């Protein structure tokens, strides 16, 4: 689950920083005093909303390599690394994308993820635990799952959706801040003492709620990635890999969770709304019912 959560947390932090900067340089005040039209506010929200999303996307590979300790395979040092690079290359060619960087990170648990701003310049990384605990056919299926995330453009699509929800969060938080400031301090322009604090608090709350949309999208993309893995490596192998992961996978750092192979445990109610991956049993059932071979 943590891959997407890290992306969302990074995005939200960037948006809050940009909001503070906009306030400190007087951009919010200038916008209000120069007319404060809803159209002007919407342009402001669009610019900063998509800036936060795409800055997060642009940083994704850099953050993955450093936060996860990913070692990119420049020259395979052994037969296992040679097989790994060769398998990713074969999947990438079959999916019609450029060869991704291939990396390994130290973790005793089986896991993998893909990230990057462009389909032809992505990063696919697997844990040492995945290579130890799964057989070659299961690893091949996991790599097919990750390559499908890349070929489907899930990372860019996620950033676009995040940009849209950011825009509405920024737009609505400033309207709410204006209304509350006018009500509490009777200010003429709605930019009194309560405005900035209200904007930051409202932006944080709305940002968390808006991320439910992104998490829903992430859950749907997991089913597609599973079908892609089944297409590239065979349905029985993809199912076997998912079965192997049941109760045996480690959560990834948040910005990478949405493109990883790990899954959330079964849950209901509000907890399910905050899941980036459907439960493994649901994914296995959906894959068994699919036409993927």
N, C-alpha and C positions, 0 to 999 in steps of 0.2 A: 504493500500500500504506500510505502514511503516515497516512491519516485514522484508521483504526482503531488504529494503533500509538500515536498521540498520545492517543487516548481511553484505551487500556489503560495507557499510561505514567502519565497523569494520575491514573487510578483507583488504580494501584498506589502512587503517591507519596502520595495522600490516605490510603490505608489504613495505610501505614507511619507517617505523621504522627499519625493517630488512635491508633495503637497506642502510640506514644511518649507521647502525651497521657494515654491511659488508664493507662499505667504511672506517669507522674509524679504524677497525682492520686490514685493508689492504688486505681483501680478494679479492676485485676487482683487485687491483694492482698485487697481487700474481698470480691470474688467468691469467692476461695478460702476465706477465713476465715469467711464466712457460710454455708458449706456446700459450696461448690465442686461442686455437682451438675452432671451433664451437661446437665440441662434449663436450669439457669441459664446455663451456658456457651453453650448453643445460642442462647438469647435474646440474650445479649451479642454473639455472632457475627452473628446476623441483623441486629441494629440497626446495628452498625458496618459490616457487609458491604454492606448496601443503602445506608447513608449515603454511603460512598465512591463507589458507582456512580451514585447520583442527584445527588450534588454535581457529579461529572464531567459528567453530562448537562445539568444546569442551567447549567453554565459554557460549554457547547459553542459557542453562538452568540457569546458575548462573546469567547471565545478565538479563534474563527475570524476575527472582524473585526479583532482586534489582531495576531494572529500571522501572518495571511496578508495583512494590509493591505487587507481587503475594503472597497470603497467601495459602500455601499448606494445604489441609484438611488432618490432621493426624487422627483425630477422629471426625466424623460428629457431629456437635453441635445442629443440628435441622433436621426436616424432609426434608427440601429442600436440605440440604447438603447430607443427606443420599440418597435421590433420585438421586442427581447428581453423586455421587460416584458409585451407583448401575448401573446407565445408562452407564457410561463410562466403567465399568467392563463388562457389557453385550456386548457392541460394541467391546471391545478389544477381548473378547472370540470369538465372531463371526468372527472377522478379523484375528484371529490366532496370536495375539501379546501379550506380557506381559502387565500386568496392569500398565498404566502410573500413574504418580503422577497427582493428580487433584487439581487445585487451583482456587481461585477467586481473581479478582483485582477490586478495586473501580473505577467505571466509570459510568456516567449516560447513556452513549450510549451503544447499544447492540453490543458486539464484542466478539471474541474468537480467540485463536491461539493454535498451537501445536509446540513444539520445542524439541530439544534433539539430542544427537549424536548417539543414538542407538534405534532401533525399540522397544526393550523390556524395555527400561528405559527412556521413553519420559515424557514430561510434557504437559498436556492439561489444559488450563486456560480459564475461561469465566468471563465476566464482570458482575458486579451487575446489570447493565442496561439490559443485555441480559436476566437475570433471571426474571426481573420485567416486561419487555415489551413483551416477547414472551410466548406463552403457552407451555405446556410440549412437545407436539408433534413437535413444531418448534424447541425448544431447543434440542430435541432428534436428529433432522435432522442436526442441526449445529454441535453437538458432533460427529455425524457420518461422517460429512465432515472432521473434524479435525482428527479423528481416521484413516480415509482413507489416509490422508497425511502421518501419521505415518506408517501405514501398507504398503504403497507403497514405503517407504524408501525415500521420497522426500527430507528430510533434508540431508541425506548422498549423494544422487545423486546430489543435488544442490552444495554440497561442492566439489564433484569430478569435476563437470563442472567448478566451480569457480577455482579449482586448475589448470585445463587445460588452462583456459584463463589467469590466473596469469602467468603461465609458458611462454606463448607467449608474454605477456606484458613485463616481465622482460628480456626475450631474445632480443626482438626487441628494447627495450629502450636502451640497452647497445650497440647494433650495431649502432643505430642512434647516440648515444652519441659519440661513437668512430669516426664515419664519420664526424660529425660536429666539433669535437675537432681537427681532422687532417686538416680540411678545414680552420678553423679560426686561429689556432696556429701553424700549420705545425709541430705538435709534432710527434716524431717517433713512439710512441706506442699508440697514440690516447687517452692517459690518462692525458691530460693537464688540464688547468683551466676550460675549458668549459665542460669537460666530466661529472663531478658529477652533476653539475647544470642541464645539458641537460638530464641526465638520470632521475633525480627526476621529472622534468617538463614533459618529455615525458611519463614517467611511470604513472603519474597522469592522463594525457589526454587519453592515450591508455587504462588505467584502467577504466575510465568512459565509453569510447566507448565499451570496451569489456563487460562491465556489461549489455549492451543491449542484449547480448546473454542469460545471466542468467535471465533477465527479460522476454524474450520471452519464455524461458523454464517455468518460473513460471506461465505465463498465460495459457500455455497448461495444466499444472498440476491442475489448478483450475477446469477445465472442468471434469477431472478425479475424483477429490475429490467430486465434486457435484454429479457425478454418484454414487460414493461410498456412499455418504450420503443418496441418494435416495434408494440405495440397502439396507442399514441398517435400515432406518427409514420410507421408503415409498416415492415415487416420489411426491405425492401431498404435503406431509409435507416439503420436501426439497424445492419445488417451493414456498410454502407459506412462508418459512423462508427467502428465497431470496427476495420475494416481500416485506416482512416486513422491510428488510434492505435498501430498496431503499430510499435514501435521509435521512437515519436514523442511519448510522454507523459512527464510529469515527476511524480515521487513527491510526494504531498501530505504536510504535517505529520501526524504519526501519528493524532491524534484524529479526523481527518477522512477518513482513507484508506478506511475501510469503506463510506462512502457516496459515494465519488467514482467517476469513470468510468475512472480509470487501472487498469492491470492489472500484475501481476507477470509477469516473464519465466518461460518454462517452466523447471521444475526438478523434481527428484525427491528421494526419500529424506527426510531431516530438513528440508531446505530447504523442501520443499513444505508441511510442517506449519505453517511460520511465514508462509505466504502469506495475505494478506487477500483477494486476488482470484485466481480461476482464470486460467491463461494465456489470452491473447486467442484463440489458435487453438481452444481448447476451448470458449470462449464462442461463437465464431462457428459452430462445428460444432453446438453445442447449439441455437443459434437457427435454423440452417438446418433442423434436424430437428424443430423445434417446430411447433405449429399456429398460432402467432401470425401475424397478417397485417400 
